[in-house]
Amino acid sequence: MRRDRLRTTQTQDGRKIAVWQLAGGSARILRVQFTAASFTAYRLPARTPLTGVQPGTVIFDPHPDLADARELLPGHDDLWDVLREDYWAALLNPKDLPNPLGA
């Protein structure tokens, strides 16, 4: 399994979904989807509107780590807390560790 594969974390109620990657020792957040929201999708930190992207989507550019994502999109501790748990589970999972033989 690739350590840098895309990962998905969602809140228990399924209303908030984050797509992220484990990059080195850090969780890099790519985007968040608020499934019950209908606002125009936008890119952070510039707040550039994104037409043609599913409403309720926030795309991060560049991809912040978890601490920076919390600051850029505060008020969603339920999502960030569960993502932190998934991050630590992925970080400590031996299957996700790089193969020392390079295979």
Buried (B, 14 or more C-beta within 10 A) or exposed (E): EEBEEEBEBBBEEEBBBBBBBBEEEBBBBBBBBBBEEEEEBBBBEEEEEBEEBEEBBBBBEEBBBBEBBBEBBEEBEEBBEBBBEBBEEBBEEEEBEEEEEEE
